[in-house]
Amino acid sequence: MELVYGPVVAFAKSLFRFQGLDFTVTGSENMPEKGGAVIALNHTGYLDFAYAGWAMLPAKRYIRYMAKKEVFDNRITGPIMRGCKHIPVDRVEGAGAYQAAVRALQDGELVGVYPEATISRSFELKEFKSGAARMSIEAGVPIIPIVVWGAQRVWTKGHPKRLGRTKTPILVSVGKPIEPFEPAAELTAQLKTVMQEMLLEAQEQYGPHPEGEYWVPKRLGGSAPSLEEATEMDRRDAEARLAARKARDEAGQQ
C-alpha cells in the first residue's frame, strides 16, 4: 500500500482539474503492468514528471524518480520524496544512487530518469547522458520512452509560473519498450532517435504553435533559444555556479 504516493497522486489530479489542464495520452498500452523498467522522459518544464504520471493511471503503477539530494534535504519536500520512495542523487557521489536505482529495477519498480539531466531551454532534445541505458543493461529491463509536450507552458526555467486555471493542453506520449543491448552508447543513441521521432509526432499532434511564443521552439517559429544558444546559456550558468561554490568554499576556510 502506498501511504504517501497515493494521496500525492490524488492531490495532483485535483490540482490538474482545478487548472483545467487538458490531457491527451497516447500509447498507454505500452506501459507494462508489472516488472521493472526505466522510464525515460524529455525535460521541458518542472512538472514533466507529474504529467507523465497521467500515463500510469491505466496500469495503476508508480514511478520512482531519481532526483537531486537537495530536494530530499528540504524539510517540506523531503518527507514526501522519501515517502514516495524516490531515489536521491548526490551529484558528487552518484554511484550510490545508480546502484539503488538498479536494485529498484531488479525488484520490479519503474525508475524515472531524465536522459538530458536538466531542463532544455530550447525545448529540443539536448545531448543524452548514458545512465538510463546503463541501468537498463545492468538490471536487464526495458526502457520506456515518454515524451511530454506542453509542460513548458505551465512552468519552465526562466519564465513565470502559470499555475492558475489556464486550461493548457498537455500531451503525453508513451513509446514502445526498448529492450536493452550493448554497448550503452548505441542504446543511448537509439533512445534519443526514438524520442526525437516521438517529439516531432507530439508537436504535430499538439496543434497550433503561435509564432513568437516563448514556449514554442525556434524551429517552429517561436522565441525560444535555439539548441546551440541554449547550450551556451547552460554553459555560462554552470560556470557561474562553479564560481559561486568556489567563493563559498574559500569564505568558509577563512
N, C-alpha and C positions, 0 to 999 in steps of 0.2 A: 504494500500500500504506500502511495506517495503522499505523505502527510504534508509536505511543503509544496512540491511541484504541482499537485492537483489544484489547490487553492490559487496558486500563482497563475496557472492557465485560465482558471475561471475568471480571475480578476482581469487578465489581459483580454479575454473575449468580451467582457463587459465594457472595458475601455475602448476597444475597437468598434463596438456597436455605438457607443457614445460619439465617437469620432466620425461615424458614418463611413468607415473605410469599406471600399467595395472590392472584395477579394475575388479573384479568379484563380483557381488552382487547376493545373493540367498535369497529367502523369502521376497522380497519386497512387495509381495501381502499381507503380514501380517501387513503392516503399515496402520493404519486407515486413511481414507481420511478426517475425521472430528472427533471432540471430543477430550477431554483431555486424556493423557496417560503419564505415567512415562517411560522414555527411559533409560534403564539400560545398561551401557557399561562396557566391561572389559577395563583394563588400562595397556597397554604395552609401550606406547610412548606418546610424547607430542602432536601428531596430530591425535590421535584416533577420537576426536570429529569431526574434519573436514572430515575425511574419512567416518565416519558414515553418514554424510550429503549426501553422494552419494546415499544412500538408500532412501533418502527423495524425490529425484527428480521426480519419477513417481507420487507420491501423491501431489507434489508441496506444501510441508509443511516445516516449520522451527522449529528447536529445541531451546528452551530457556535453556541454560546450567546454572547450579549452579557452580560458580567459586569464588575463593578466592578474598576477597575485595581488596587486593593489586593490582590486575590486573586492577580494576576499578579506582584505585587511580593514576595509571600511566597516564601521560599527552598524550601519544600516543595511548595506547590501551584502556584507559578509555572511551573516546567518542565512540569508535567502540562498546565496550561491552554494553554501555548504549543504543546506537542506535539500537543494535540488540535485546534489551530487555532481555538480560541475567540477572541472579539473583546473586547479590553479597552476599558472605558468610563471615561473621565476625567470625573467629574461637573462639573468646571469647564470643560473643553474637550471637549464631547461631539460636536462636529461631525466630528472625525476618525473616531470610532468609527462614526458614522452612515454616512459615505461608505465606510468599509471594509466595512460590512455590505451596502451597496448593490452594491459590486463583487463581493462573495462571492455574492450572489443572482444577479447577471448572469452569473457564472461557473458557475451551476448548483448552488450549495450550498443547503442548508437552514439558515436562520438562526433561532435560537430567541430569543424575547423574552417578557418578562412585561409585558403592557399595564398592569397595576396597579402596576408598578415595585417595590413592596415587599410583604412577606407581609401578607395580610389576617387580622387577629386575630379578626375576626368569622366568617371562613370564607365570607363572602358576597363577591360581586364588588364591588371598590372602583371608584372613578372610573378610566376608562381614559385613558392617555396616547395621543397620536396617532402615535407613532413607527412602530408596526407598519404602520399604514395608509399613512403617507408613504413608507416603504421599499417597500411593495408597489407603490404607484403609480409611483414613480421607476424601480424595477427592472423593472416590467411582469410581475410574478409573482403568483400567488395567495397568499392567507393560508389556512393550515390550522389551524383551531381545535382545541385539545386541552384537555380537562378531566380533571384527576386528582383523585380523591376517596379519602381515607383516609390521605394523606401526613401530615396534621396529627397523626395518632395516633402516628407514629414519632418525628418531631422537628419542633417548631414554636416560634415565638417565645414566650418566657415560660413554657415548660414543659420538664421534664426530657426528655432523650433516652431513647428506648426502642429501643435497637439490638440487644437480645438476641433470643432465639428467641420472638418474640411471635405469630407466625402471623397477623399483621394482614392483613385483606383490603385490597387496593389495586385500585381501578377506574380504568382509563384509557380515555377515550372520544375517538375521533378524528372530527371533523366533516368535512363535505364542503367542498371548496375554495371559498373566496370570491374571485371574480375582482375585480381592482382597478377602482375607478371614483372619480371626483372628485365633490365635494370630499372631502378626507381626513376632515373632521369627520363626514360622513354615513357613510363607510366604517367609521370607528371606532364609530359608533353601531350600525351593523348587526352588526359583530363582537361587540359586547357583548350585543346582543339574542340572537344565535345562541348565544353561550357561556352566557348565563343559562338559556336553554332546555335546553342540554346539561347544565348543573349540576343543574337540577331533575330531569331524567331520570336522571342518575347517582345522585343521592341516593335516588330512588325504587327504583332497581335494587339499590342497595348492601345494603339490608337494615335491621335494627333500628338506630335511633339512640336509645340509652338516655337517659332523662330525667336531666338534671343533669350529664351527662358534659362535661368541658372541651372535647372535640373536636367536640361537637355544636352547631350554630348555635342561637342563642336562638330563632329562628323555629320550630325543630323541638323545642323544649323543653330544650335544652342550657344549660350555664352559660357558654358563650362570650359575649363582649360583643356588643351589637347593632352594626350597621354605624355608627350615629351615635356610640355610645360608643367604638368602636374608632377612629373618625376623630379624636375628641377626644384619645385616648391618643396617636395618631400625631403630632398637632399639638404636644402637650406634649413628646414625645420630640425632635421636630425643634427646638423652642426650646431644649431642654437641650443638644443637640449644638452648636447655633449659639453658645450662651453659652460652652460649653467651648472651642470653637475660638477664639473671640474672646479668652478668657482666656489660651490658649496663645500666640496671636499677640502679645498685649500683654506677656507674660512674656519672649518671645523678643526683643522690642525694648528691653528694659531692660538 
